[in-house]
Amino acid sequence: MPRPRPDRSATPQDAGTPAASTAATEAISAFADIPQPVTLSAVITEGGAPIQDGLIWRVFESEPTPEGEMALVTKAETGPANIELRPGEYVLHVSYGRAQLSEPLSVVPGQNRKDVILDAGALRLNSEVTGEVPISPAMLSFDIFTEGSEANRSLIAENVSANEIVTLNAGTYHIVSHFGSINAVVRADLRVEAGQLTDATLYHHASEVALKLVSEEGGEAIADVEWTIKTADGTTVFTERSAFPSTVLAEGEYLVLAKMGDQVYNRDLEVKPGPLRQVEVLTAAF
């Protein structure tokens, strides 16, 4: 039987398929490039209420640049944050005080939501002189480091004021307390628990000393004196030109020198933990 001759005027049935496929692909591609809504929320501990302020959100590209840096996509400084991102993979970083957390973030077409648990606590520091002698907060400062050996510690917070509340991730930290600016230093390792405020007082073996050069015990201070304090090994730890200088010294033996014109007067000084101590240097002693 003869085969039917093809109708050359007919339009092929699948002639429109490539065009339709291309149009669909372009539509999907265009939709994928449209920023999608993303809601970000954080809590201190699991089951806690969302943090309403003090959060800093940062979103980075998931792949580093040729220079090895993570490119910042967007930033928000609110409690719960509402942002828009194109579908894709990102790195989300959130900080609350000194507590911080980084997690992967996937954005898909439609509404997106990311809830993070910071697992954070807080630390409030103070110091006293051994014997429960109060120290003026203005004379104290604290440094907070990660735990571990000295070579492996990282500084988290520097020059923290006494009684300042510092928010941190739960964990153990190495604390350094400075009383004055010379050598009165005490260290301790402290644990911060999630969802709790940790109050800690560190104790110094030190004392504040006030100096004056006098011609007799209890006499008037002589003005325009150059003061120097040396440790037992000869290291100079304090210099000042004043009639009434004061400083803080760690417990130990010192040599106090008072220079007036060409004359130098001195006395030995033993510092023990205690309240402010008045130290007189007599012009009768050389």
Residue frames as qw, qx, qy, qz and C-alpha x, y, z in Angstrom:
[[0.000, 0.892, 0.452, 0.000, 0.00, 0.00, 0.00],
 [0.405, 0.554, -0.054, 0.725, 1.46, 3.42, -0.89],
 [0.385, -0.392, -0.467, 0.693, 2.53, 5.58, 2.03],
 [0.070, 0.928, 0.363, -0.043, 0.69, 8.91, 2.56],
 [0.490, 0.475, -0.027, 0.731, 2.56, 11.88, 1.24],
 [0.348, -0.438, -0.427, 0.711, 3.55, 14.40, 3.95],
 [0.094, 0.911, 0.362, 0.173, 1.66, 17.68, 4.02],
 [0.570, 0.127, -0.121, 0.803, 4.46, 20.19, 3.63],
 [0.105, -0.602, -0.105, -0.784, 2.17, 23.08, 4.52],
 [0.695, -0.620, -0.354, -0.087, 1.38, 21.66, 8.00],
 [0.080, -0.779, 0.441, -0.439, 3.08, 23.18, 11.07],
 [0.543, 0.083, -0.797, 0.252, 5.07, 20.62, 13.13],
 [0.606, -0.656, -0.419, -0.164, 3.36, 19.81, 16.44],
 [0.698, -0.521, -0.179, 0.457, 6.49, 20.46, 18.55],
 [0.447, 0.564, 0.066, 0.691, 7.59, 23.61, 16.75],
 [0.225, -0.810, 0.034, -0.540, 6.57, 25.79, 19.70],
 [0.854, -0.437, -0.247, 0.138, 8.13, 23.60, 22.45],
 [0.640, 0.057, -0.186, 0.743, 11.65, 25.12, 22.49],
 [0.008, -0.522, -0.028, -0.852, 10.24, 28.64, 22.72],
 [0.657, -0.619, -0.210, -0.376, 7.90, 27.63, 25.54],
 [0.852, -0.267, -0.262, 0.367, 10.75, 25.91, 27.40],
 [0.444, 0.257, -0.124, 0.849, 12.98, 28.97, 27.05],
 [0.271, -0.609, -0.104, -0.738, 10.22, 31.26, 28.29],
 [0.796, -0.541, -0.245, -0.117, 9.64, 29.05, 31.34],
 [0.771, -0.078, -0.226, 0.590, 13.35, 28.91, 32.12],
 [0.209, 0.410, -0.052, 0.886, 13.63, 32.68, 31.87],
 [0.504, -0.641, -0.181, -0.550, 10.59, 33.09, 34.14],
 [0.857, -0.421, -0.247, 0.166, 12.06, 30.78, 36.76],
 [0.627, 0.109, -0.146, 0.758, 15.44, 32.52, 36.50],
 [0.040, -0.558, -0.047, -0.828, 13.82, 35.93, 36.85],
 [0.679, -0.624, -0.205, -0.328, 11.82, 34.80, 39.88],
 [0.856, -0.247, -0.234, 0.389, 14.93, 33.32, 41.48],
 [0.447, 0.245, -0.104, 0.854, 16.63, 36.71, 41.18],
 [0.298, -0.702, -0.181, -0.621, 13.86, 38.54, 43.02],
 [0.049, 0.293, -0.691, 0.659, 14.68, 39.28, 46.70],
 [0.574, -0.410, -0.676, -0.212, 12.55, 37.21, 49.05],
 [0.414, -0.725, 0.162, -0.526, 11.33, 38.21, 52.54],
 [0.659, 0.028, -0.664, 0.352, 13.37, 36.84, 55.46],
 [0.503, -0.767, 0.029, -0.397, 12.50, 37.22, 59.16],
 [0.555, 0.260, -0.638, 0.466, 15.32, 36.85, 61.68],
 [0.595, -0.690, 0.012, -0.411, 14.79, 36.30, 65.39],
 [0.486, 0.305, -0.706, 0.415, 17.05, 35.39, 68.33],
 [0.709, -0.649, -0.123, -0.246, 16.58, 34.15, 71.89],
 [0.144, -0.732, 0.618, -0.248, 19.08, 33.93, 74.74],
 [0.254, -0.185, 0.942, -0.119, 18.18, 30.35, 75.64],
 [0.207, -0.184, -0.858, -0.432, 15.90, 27.73, 74.13],
 [0.251, -0.619, -0.744, 0.004, 12.27, 28.55, 74.84],
 [0.234, -0.443, -0.260, 0.825, 13.08, 32.13, 75.81],
 [0.308, 0.851, 0.332, -0.267, 11.35, 35.27, 74.59],
 [0.637, 0.546, 0.164, 0.518, 12.72, 36.87, 71.41],
 [0.423, -0.384, -0.091, 0.816, 15.31, 39.59, 72.05],
 [0.247, 0.863, 0.437, -0.049, 13.71, 42.92, 71.20],
 [0.224, 0.957, -0.162, 0.085, 16.77, 45.19, 70.89],
 [0.414, -0.737, 0.523, 0.111, 20.55, 45.25, 70.98],
 [0.830, 0.091, 0.507, 0.215, 21.02, 42.71, 68.20],
 [0.183, 0.699, -0.427, -0.543, 23.27, 43.26, 65.20],
 [0.852, 0.255, 0.457, -0.005, 22.56, 41.02, 62.21],
 [0.101, 0.657, -0.545, -0.511, 25.00, 40.54, 59.35],
 [0.890, 0.283, 0.350, -0.078, 24.49, 38.39, 56.27],
 [0.129, -0.632, 0.618, 0.449, 27.49, 37.31, 54.20],
 [0.735, 0.403, -0.436, -0.327, 27.93, 35.47, 50.92],
 [0.941, -0.274, 0.185, -0.070, 28.57, 31.78, 51.56],
 [0.864, 0.212, 0.058, 0.453, 31.72, 31.71, 49.43],
 [0.391, -0.692, 0.057, 0.603, 34.75, 33.90, 50.14],
 [0.423, 0.882, -0.111, -0.176, 36.07, 36.43, 47.65],
 [0.807, 0.426, -0.257, 0.318, 39.39, 35.82, 45.83],
 [0.090, 0.658, -0.462, 0.588, 40.98, 37.84, 48.65],
 [0.424, -0.084, -0.845, 0.314, 39.66, 35.30, 51.16],
 [0.167, 0.042, 0.427, -0.888, 37.06, 37.64, 52.70],
 [0.109, 0.509, 0.853, -0.024, 33.36, 37.05, 53.21],
 [0.003, -0.280, -0.274, -0.920, 31.40, 39.70, 51.30],
 [0.144, 0.331, 0.623, -0.694, 28.78, 41.48, 53.41],
 [0.037, 0.441, 0.742, 0.504, 25.34, 41.37, 51.76],
 [0.295, -0.700, -0.240, -0.604, 23.25, 43.26, 54.29],
 [0.298, -0.005, -0.656, 0.693, 23.18, 44.42, 57.92],
 [0.410, -0.656, -0.366, -0.518, 20.38, 45.19, 60.39],
 [0.196, 0.129, -0.641, 0.730, 20.52, 46.59, 63.92],
 [0.598, -0.319, -0.070, -0.732, 17.17, 45.66, 65.44],
 [0.598, -0.182, 0.707, -0.331, 15.60, 42.95, 67.56],
 [0.664, 0.331, 0.663, 0.101, 13.66, 40.70, 65.21],
 [0.009, -0.500, 0.382, 0.777, 14.73, 41.81, 61.73],
 [0.694, 0.542, 0.462, -0.105, 12.86, 41.76, 58.43],
 [0.111, -0.583, 0.516, 0.618, 15.15, 41.78, 55.43],
 [0.824, 0.503, 0.090, -0.247, 15.07, 40.72, 51.77],
 [0.318, -0.517, 0.722, 0.333, 17.56, 38.38, 50.10],
 [0.636, 0.378, -0.495, -0.457, 17.78, 36.69, 46.73],
 [0.978, -0.137, 0.071, -0.140, 17.32, 32.90, 46.92],
 [0.605, 0.545, -0.514, 0.270, 20.59, 31.18, 47.69],
 [0.810, -0.342, -0.358, 0.315, 23.01, 30.18, 50.43],
 [0.032, 0.826, -0.205, 0.525, 24.41, 32.66, 52.94],
 [0.539, -0.118, -0.628, 0.549, 26.21, 32.87, 56.29],
 [0.332, -0.811, -0.235, -0.420, 24.25, 34.59, 59.05],
 [0.473, 0.030, -0.528, 0.705, 26.08, 36.28, 61.93],
 [0.365, -0.797, -0.271, -0.398, 24.32, 37.79, 64.94],
 [0.420, 0.120, -0.542, 0.718, 25.86, 39.57, 67.92],
 [0.467, -0.775, -0.303, -0.299, 24.33, 40.61, 71.23],
 [0.478, -0.825, 0.299, 0.040, 26.84, 42.48, 73.37],
 [0.031, -0.617, 0.769, 0.166, 29.90, 40.24, 73.28],
 [0.639, 0.095, 0.757, -0.095, 27.84, 37.12, 72.58],
 [0.416, 0.528, -0.400, -0.623, 27.78, 36.06, 68.96],
 [0.691, 0.093, 0.716, -0.036, 26.80, 33.20, 66.68],
 [0.295, 0.448, -0.538, -0.650, 27.24, 32.27, 63.02],
 [0.620, 0.178, 0.752, -0.139, 24.97, 29.84, 61.18],
 [0.139, 0.074, 0.712, 0.685, 24.23, 28.94, 57.54],
 [0.397, 0.474, 0.357, -0.700, 21.15, 30.57, 56.05],
 [0.232, 0.187, 0.813, 0.501, 19.20, 29.17, 53.09],
 [0.336, 0.429, 0.166, -0.822, 16.77, 31.45, 51.26],
 [0.252, 0.261, 0.868, 0.338, 14.12, 29.97, 48.97],
 [0.180, -0.308, -0.379, -0.854, 11.28, 31.58, 46.99],
 [0.533, -0.610, -0.532, -0.246, 8.52, 32.63, 49.36],
 [0.413, -0.821, 0.171, -0.356, 8.50, 33.60, 53.03],
 [0.700, 0.190, -0.571, 0.384, 11.66, 32.64, 54.97],
 [0.519, -0.787, 0.108, -0.315, 12.26, 32.58, 58.73],
 [0.661, 0.248, -0.572, 0.417, 15.40, 31.94, 60.80],
 [0.591, -0.760, 0.046, -0.267, 15.34, 31.60, 64.59],
 [0.586, 0.387, -0.578, 0.416, 18.67, 31.34, 66.44],
 [0.730, -0.661, -0.171, 0.030, 19.53, 30.42, 70.03],
 [0.216, 0.830, -0.393, 0.331, 22.47, 32.48, 71.30],
 [0.862, -0.268, -0.356, 0.241, 23.04, 30.36, 74.43],
 [0.284, 0.559, -0.245, 0.740, 24.31, 33.49, 76.19],
 [0.542, -0.651, -0.446, 0.290, 24.77, 34.73, 79.74],
 [0.094, 0.895, -0.072, 0.430, 26.20, 37.84, 81.38],
 [0.718, -0.149, -0.361, 0.576, 29.12, 38.76, 83.63],
 [0.138, -0.928, -0.007, -0.346, 29.45, 41.61, 86.13],
 [0.756, 0.073, -0.368, 0.537, 32.89, 42.18, 87.65],
 [0.267, -0.916, 0.107, -0.279, 34.22, 44.00, 90.69],
 [0.696, 0.182, -0.502, 0.480, 37.36, 43.94, 92.83],
 [0.496, -0.851, 0.035, -0.169, 38.34, 44.64, 96.42],
 [0.199, 0.614, -0.691, 0.327, 41.57, 44.66, 98.39],
 [0.621, -0.133, -0.760, 0.141, 42.07, 41.52, 100.46],
 [0.168, -0.219, -0.604, 0.748, 40.32, 42.08, 103.76],
 [0.085, 0.727, 0.672, 0.118, 37.18, 43.40, 102.02],
 [0.166, -0.546, -0.024, 0.821, 38.60, 46.88, 101.51],
 [0.534, 0.740, 0.400, -0.088, 36.48, 48.62, 98.85],
 [0.420, -0.131, 0.388, 0.810, 38.13, 50.03, 95.72],
 [0.323, 0.599, 0.067, -0.730, 36.80, 53.04, 93.86],
 [0.764, 0.437, 0.472, 0.038, 35.31, 51.80, 90.56],
 [0.359, 0.918, -0.147, -0.089, 37.24, 54.58, 88.79],
 [0.172, -0.710, 0.679, 0.069, 40.50, 52.81, 89.72],
 [0.634, -0.042, 0.772, -0.003, 39.46, 49.44, 88.30],
 [0.593, 0.479, -0.351, -0.544, 39.39, 47.98, 84.81],
 [0.742, -0.085, 0.661, -0.069, 39.00, 44.43, 83.51],
 [0.351, 0.437, -0.655, -0.507, 40.08, 42.49, 80.45],
 [0.832, 0.053, 0.450, -0.320, 38.18, 39.40, 79.33],
 [0.182, 0.481, -0.780, -0.357, 39.93, 36.64, 77.38],
 [0.884, 0.029, -0.361, -0.297, 38.96, 33.22, 76.09],
 [0.790, -0.507, 0.342, -0.043, 40.09, 30.33, 78.24],
 [0.908, 0.335, -0.077, 0.240, 43.25, 28.33, 77.61],
 [0.703, -0.249, -0.012, 0.666, 46.98, 28.89, 77.82],
 [0.081, -0.762, -0.021, 0.642, 48.30, 32.44, 77.60],
 [0.162, -0.276, 0.632, 0.706, 49.64, 31.88, 74.09],
 [0.021, 0.304, 0.858, 0.414, 46.26, 30.67, 72.84],
 [0.035, 0.645, 0.589, -0.486, 43.94, 33.19, 74.52],
 [0.187, 0.478, 0.418, 0.750, 42.02, 35.75, 72.47],
 [0.005, 0.177, 0.358, -0.917, 40.96, 39.14, 73.83],
 [0.013, 0.591, 0.780, 0.205, 37.18, 39.50, 73.92],
 [0.138, -0.923, -0.255, -0.254, 36.70, 42.75, 75.85],
 [0.567, 0.111, -0.274, 0.769, 39.24, 45.34, 77.07],
 [0.044, 0.122, -0.254, 0.959, 39.02, 48.05, 79.74],
 [0.424, -0.546, -0.647, -0.321, 35.66, 46.87, 81.03],
 [0.186, -0.532, 0.299, -0.770, 34.44, 49.08, 83.89],
 [0.007, -0.034, -0.884, 0.466, 33.62, 47.76, 87.34],
 [0.363, 0.378, 0.653, -0.547, 29.97, 46.64, 87.65],
 [0.439, 0.397, -0.377, -0.713, 29.44, 46.85, 83.89],
 [0.792, 0.122, 0.561, -0.209, 27.27, 44.00, 82.62],
 [0.160, 0.496, -0.690, -0.502, 28.91, 42.19, 79.71],
 [0.889, 0.196, 0.205, -0.359, 26.90, 39.74, 77.62],
 [0.004, -0.528, 0.823, 0.209, 28.90, 36.66, 76.59],
 [0.769, 0.069, -0.563, -0.296, 28.39, 33.24, 75.11],
 [0.845, -0.483, 0.159, -0.168, 28.10, 30.57, 77.80],
 [0.832, 0.322, -0.312, 0.326, 31.54, 29.22, 78.66],
 [0.686, -0.571, -0.087, 0.442, 34.69, 29.76, 80.71],
 [0.349, 0.863, -0.036, 0.363, 36.69, 32.99, 80.46],
 [0.663, -0.139, -0.263, 0.687, 40.02, 34.25, 81.74],
 [0.113, -0.951, -0.227, -0.178, 39.59, 37.53, 83.63],
 [0.565, 0.080, -0.234, 0.787, 42.32, 40.09, 84.37],
 [0.243, -0.914, -0.324, 0.001, 41.59, 42.78, 86.96],
 [0.483, 0.344, -0.151, 0.791, 43.72, 45.96, 87.01],
 [0.381, -0.842, -0.319, 0.210, 43.82, 48.10, 90.16],
 [0.181, -0.818, 0.253, 0.484, 45.51, 51.35, 89.18],
 [0.686, 0.703, -0.145, -0.118, 47.90, 51.36, 86.24],
 [0.013, -0.734, 0.679, -0.027, 51.16, 49.89, 87.55],
 [0.312, 0.277, -0.909, -0.002, 51.46, 46.35, 88.87],
 [0.433, 0.021, 0.698, -0.570, 48.37, 45.51, 90.92],
 [0.586, 0.189, -0.543, -0.571, 46.92, 42.73, 88.77],
 [0.486, -0.093, 0.816, -0.300, 44.89, 39.66, 89.67],
 [0.419, 0.179, -0.686, -0.568, 43.61, 36.89, 87.40],
 [0.516, 0.037, 0.753, -0.407, 40.84, 34.31, 87.58],
 [0.165, -0.070, -0.831, -0.527, 38.96, 31.85, 85.38],
 [0.406, 0.191, 0.486, -0.750, 35.20, 32.32, 85.58],
 [0.136, 0.261, 0.913, 0.281, 32.26, 30.36, 84.19],
 [0.370, 0.159, -0.004, -0.915, 29.32, 32.09, 82.49],
 [0.293, 0.264, 0.916, -0.071, 26.08, 30.10, 82.42],
 [0.051, -0.309, -0.600, -0.736, 23.45, 30.53, 79.72],
 [0.363, -0.657, -0.502, -0.429, 20.53, 32.69, 80.81],
 [0.623, -0.658, -0.312, 0.285, 22.24, 33.76, 84.05],
 [0.114, 0.898, -0.222, 0.363, 24.04, 36.84, 85.37],
 [0.832, -0.160, -0.321, 0.423, 27.33, 35.89, 87.04],
 [0.171, -0.945, 0.155, -0.232, 28.58, 38.34, 89.69],
 [0.876, -0.025, -0.222, 0.427, 32.26, 37.98, 90.57],
 [0.204, -0.956, 0.195, -0.080, 34.60, 39.88, 92.90],
 [0.818, 0.262, -0.289, 0.423, 38.38, 39.50, 92.54],
 [0.546, -0.827, -0.024, 0.135, 40.71, 40.32, 95.44],
 [0.508, 0.717, -0.275, 0.390, 43.92, 42.32, 95.12],
 [0.735, -0.465, -0.147, 0.470, 46.98, 42.05, 97.34],
 [0.390, 0.417, 0.105, 0.814, 47.78, 45.73, 96.95],
 [0.229, -0.735, -0.423, 0.478, 47.30, 49.18, 98.42],
 [0.276, 0.845, 0.146, 0.433, 46.99, 52.78, 97.33],
 [0.594, -0.401, -0.193, 0.670, 49.79, 54.97, 98.68],
 [0.138, 0.956, 0.132, 0.222, 49.99, 58.77, 98.90],
 [0.727, -0.014, -0.141, 0.672, 53.44, 60.38, 99.09],
 [0.001, -0.975, -0.035, -0.218, 54.75, 63.61, 100.51],
 [0.628, 0.220, -0.334, 0.668, 58.17, 65.04, 101.29],
 [0.411, -0.876, -0.162, -0.193, 58.33, 66.69, 104.72],
 [0.239, 0.645, -0.513, 0.514, 60.98, 68.26, 106.96],
 [0.194, -0.214, 0.786, -0.546, 59.45, 66.59, 110.02],
 [0.051, -0.276, -0.958, -0.058, 56.91, 63.89, 110.72],
 [0.038, 0.720, 0.663, -0.202, 53.39, 65.16, 110.10],
 [0.147, -0.503, 0.076, 0.849, 54.75, 68.34, 108.53],
 [0.525, 0.694, 0.084, -0.485, 53.57, 70.26, 105.49],
 [0.831, 0.266, 0.391, 0.294, 54.27, 68.70, 102.11],
 [0.216, -0.574, 0.340, 0.713, 57.10, 70.29, 100.14],
 [0.660, 0.667, 0.181, -0.294, 56.10, 71.31, 96.61],
 [0.515, 0.760, -0.371, -0.139, 57.85, 70.72, 93.28],
 [0.508, -0.450, 0.735, -0.003, 59.27, 67.28, 94.09],
 [0.615, 0.367, -0.598, -0.359, 60.29, 64.67, 91.52],
 [0.726, -0.274, 0.541, -0.323, 59.15, 61.26, 92.74],
 [0.558, 0.350, -0.717, -0.229, 60.42, 57.85, 91.69],
 [0.785, -0.290, 0.447, -0.317, 59.42, 54.41, 92.98],
 [0.418, 0.457, -0.768, -0.160, 61.57, 51.36, 92.28],
 [0.942, -0.204, -0.175, -0.201, 60.94, 47.69, 92.94],
 [0.727, -0.580, 0.347, 0.121, 63.38, 45.56, 94.94],
 [0.800, 0.111, 0.383, 0.448, 65.19, 44.57, 91.72],
 [0.276, -0.385, 0.188, 0.860, 65.64, 48.22, 90.69],
 [0.163, 0.449, 0.681, 0.555, 62.84, 48.47, 88.12],
 [0.108, 0.123, 0.169, -0.972, 61.23, 51.92, 88.01],
 [0.031, 0.468, 0.875, 0.123, 57.46, 51.59, 88.25],
 [0.051, -0.891, -0.450, 0.033, 56.37, 55.15, 89.02],
 [0.386, -0.038, -0.003, 0.922, 57.55, 58.71, 88.28],
 [0.024, -0.838, -0.480, -0.259, 55.74, 61.99, 88.84],
 [0.270, 0.165, -0.220, 0.923, 56.49, 65.62, 89.67],
 [0.433, -0.644, -0.392, -0.495, 54.05, 66.72, 92.34],
 [0.177, -0.484, 0.537, -0.668, 53.64, 67.68, 96.00],
 [0.620, -0.090, 0.598, -0.500, 51.00, 65.02, 96.72],
 [0.493, 0.247, -0.707, -0.442, 51.31, 62.11, 94.27],
 [0.693, -0.128, 0.599, -0.381, 49.42, 58.89, 94.82],
 [0.510, 0.328, -0.701, -0.375, 49.50, 55.52, 93.12],
 [0.920, -0.193, 0.156, -0.304, 48.60, 51.88, 93.61],
 [0.193, 0.571, -0.798, 0.014, 51.26, 49.25, 94.27],
 [0.871, -0.101, -0.458, -0.148, 51.11, 45.49, 94.52],
 [0.756, -0.638, 0.144, -0.009, 52.24, 43.91, 97.78],
 [0.854, 0.245, -0.098, 0.449, 56.03, 43.95, 98.05],
 [0.526, -0.586, -0.008, 0.616, 59.21, 45.90, 98.84],
 [0.438, 0.791, 0.214, 0.370, 59.97, 49.25, 97.18],
 [0.466, -0.274, -0.091, 0.836, 62.39, 52.17, 97.32],
 [0.137, 0.913, 0.381, 0.052, 60.86, 55.65, 97.25],
 [0.510, -0.050, 0.065, 0.856, 63.03, 58.51, 95.94],
 [0.056, 0.933, 0.346, -0.086, 62.13, 62.20, 96.30],
 [0.569, 0.101, 0.121, 0.807, 64.31, 64.68, 94.38],
 [0.034, -0.957, -0.263, 0.113, 64.22, 68.36, 95.25],
 [0.093, 0.920, -0.360, -0.122, 66.74, 70.42, 93.32],
 [0.458, 0.535, -0.707, 0.063, 70.06, 68.61, 93.60],
 [0.301, -0.302, 0.782, -0.455, 69.06, 66.73, 96.73],
 [0.661, -0.059, -0.644, -0.380, 67.61, 63.20, 96.65],
 [0.423, -0.300, 0.637, -0.570, 65.83, 61.76, 99.68],
 [0.594, 0.044, -0.732, -0.330, 64.68, 58.17, 99.99],
 [0.517, -0.269, 0.636, -0.506, 63.04, 55.58, 102.18],
 [0.097, -0.006, -0.979, -0.178, 62.20, 51.92, 101.98],
 [0.594, -0.004, 0.101, -0.798, 58.54, 51.06, 101.62],
 [0.058, 0.058, 0.997, 0.011, 56.81, 47.77, 102.35],
 [0.518, -0.030, -0.197, -0.832, 53.36, 47.59, 100.78],
 [0.107, 0.130, 0.964, -0.205, 50.77, 45.32, 102.35],
 [0.157, -0.496, -0.696, -0.495, 47.11, 44.87, 101.38],
 [0.189, -0.532, -0.568, 0.600, 44.98, 47.52, 103.00],
 [0.182, 0.911, 0.364, -0.063, 43.32, 50.92, 102.66],
 [0.379, 0.824, -0.083, 0.413, 44.97, 54.13, 101.45],
 [0.744, -0.448, -0.140, 0.475, 48.28, 54.69, 103.22],
 [0.090, 0.986, -0.121, 0.073, 50.07, 58.01, 103.76],
 [0.869, -0.039, -0.015, 0.494, 53.83, 57.72, 103.20],
 [0.074, -0.988, 0.115, 0.064, 56.18, 60.49, 104.35],
 [0.798, 0.239, -0.117, 0.540, 59.75, 60.93, 103.19],
 [0.404, -0.864, -0.067, 0.294, 61.84, 63.03, 105.60],
 [0.439, 0.846, -0.215, 0.213, 64.39, 65.50, 104.32],
 [0.424, -0.739, 0.512, -0.113, 66.59, 64.41, 107.21],
 [0.806, -0.111, 0.572, 0.104, 67.17, 61.00, 105.59],
 [0.298, 0.670, -0.499, -0.462, 69.45, 60.51, 102.59]]
